[in-house]
Amino acid sequence: MRRLGLRPEQDFLIVDHSPGPGGAWQFRWPSLTLSTVNRVHDLPGMGFAETLPPDAADARAATAVPHYFELYEKRFDLRVHRPVSVAVVCDRATAATCPNAEVDGLLHAETRVGGERAAGDRGGGAAGPETDHAVDSGPSDAATSHTERTAPAAASDLGGGVPRRVPTPGAALRVRGLINATGTWDKPFIPYYPGAETFAGRQLHAHDYRAADEFAGRHVVVVGGGITAVQLLDEISQVTGTTWVTRREPVFRDGEFAPEDGRAAVAIVEDRVRRGLPPGSVVSVTGLREDDRVRAARARGALRRRPMFDHIEPEGVRWADGEFQAAEVILWCTGFRSALDHLAPLRLRGPGGGIRMTGRLATQVAADPRIHLLGYGPSASTIGANRAGRAAAVELTEFLGVGRG
């Protein structure tokens, strides 16, 4: 956006729900290192490798990647306001669902702010005329703020050539466009199975996993067929007994994924969202990479996959044929859903639950071209995120008739 001639905090504002740079990366489990994580692709203009020490292979991803994001924000003076949560976005057509809804067809974002850092002033002055351009919701911004909500304040405009104050608690911003980059981390998904509420042990999602040692001496049922499930199964199976269950038979493949493999997977997901279908899992297209860690887990017997159980009982899980597995822990590695609850008043989803996307790289919402979704569909992969970000900025500024084009 800056390259297109827009000015930060005057023509566009970036808000982020997280306490610091790095989006969801800062919350990953400690054992996830740069040697085990999927490749971290460079952001434009600054390589990831140049921010790392020579012996960085064993560095924690939750430290190294946020550090890279922090240095990137500083180098390019991105001025991300955090922690700020966008609670709801609506427009005149859905005014009944939104407070302070005299918006004249503009997008209307009510925010929640937490912490003194977000309440600082980057510039004084009253709001200028209604010339707002865009709000960029940061990588892990979501409506599920844990900060106290205050009564909505009067709507304020972003724009007019005057630097604006950081959003205050309950404030409403009137904007002409929205680039939503909320990702999925705040929406862990656990499918319901009969009897789940009766389980006497512990149930948790991979979102809340910290270390394998906490499960020592307790049998763990690991549910899920993706990369995360295999990584955590490998760790946990080294300290205690495990059972691995998946809905489909996992597909393993030898060797590194070639660039064309990634592009092919992204293309399949892109086709789905262009047709208005919910995004599919990339791993369902690419399969799982068979590396030394996977081979070692297989040799230990940890990768003996079982089909999904039929129901959950207080002391374990039971299959339809009557077989029972006692367990003290069920770890759900069942993925995430897009964190888009704050956009619900705009009614963007179709009958099947997906959002039909359009534009050069399928970032633009077909039903409302003022809105671009990054981290949804093909742009959820870092393979396509950089190109998608540029496409969103160009298309939105072209649609609004602002910037250099």
Secondary structure as GFF3:
##gff-version 3
##sequence-region A 1 405
A	DSSP	beta_strand	12	15	.	.	.	ID=ss1
A	DSSP	three_ten_helix	23	27	.	.	.	ID=ss2
A	DSSP	three_ten_helix	49	51	.	.	.	ID=ss3
A	DSSP	three_ten_helix	56	58	.	.	.	ID=ss4
A	DSSP	alpha_helix	61	75	.	.	.	ID=ss5
A	DSSP	beta_strand	80	81	.	.	.	ID=ss6
A	DSSP	beta_strand	84	90	.	.	.	ID=ss7
A	DSSP	three_ten_helix	92	97	.	.	.	ID=ss8
A	DSSP	beta_strand	107	113	.	.	.	ID=ss9
A	DSSP	three_ten_helix	116	119	.	.	.	ID=ss10
A	DSSP	beta_strand	134	137	.	.	.	ID=ss11
A	DSSP	beta_strand	155	157	.	.	.	ID=ss12
A	DSSP	beta_strand	172	175	.	.	.	ID=ss13
A	DSSP	beta_strand	178	180	.	.	.	ID=ss14
A	DSSP	three_ten_helix	196	198	.	.	.	ID=ss15
A	DSSP	beta_strand	202	205	.	.	.	ID=ss16
A	DSSP	three_ten_helix	206	208	.	.	.	ID=ss17
A	DSSP	three_ten_helix	212	215	.	.	.	ID=ss18
A	DSSP	beta_strand	220	223	.	.	.	ID=ss19
A	DSSP	alpha_helix	227	236	.	.	.	ID=ss20
A	DSSP	beta_strand	242	246	.	.	.	ID=ss21
A	DSSP	beta_strand	252	254	.	.	.	ID=ss22
A	DSSP	alpha_helix	259	274	.	.	.	ID=ss23
A	DSSP	alpha_helix	283	286	.	.	.	ID=ss24
A	DSSP	beta_strand	288	290	.	.	.	ID=ss25
A	DSSP	alpha_helix	292	300	.	.	.	ID=ss26
A	DSSP	beta_strand	305	307	.	.	.	ID=ss27
A	DSSP	beta_strand	311	313	.	.	.	ID=ss28
A	DSSP	beta_strand	316	318	.	.	.	ID=ss29
A	DSSP	beta_strand	324	326	.	.	.	ID=ss30
A	DSSP	beta_strand	329	332	.	.	.	ID=ss31
A	DSSP	three_ten_helix	341	346	.	.	.	ID=ss32
A	DSSP	beta_strand	357	358	.	.	.	ID=ss33
A	DSSP	beta_strand	364	365	.	.	.	ID=ss34
A	DSSP	beta_strand	371	373	.	.	.	ID=ss35
A	DSSP	three_ten_helix	377	380	.	.	.	ID=ss36
A	DSSP	alpha_helix	382	400	.	.	.	ID=ss37
###
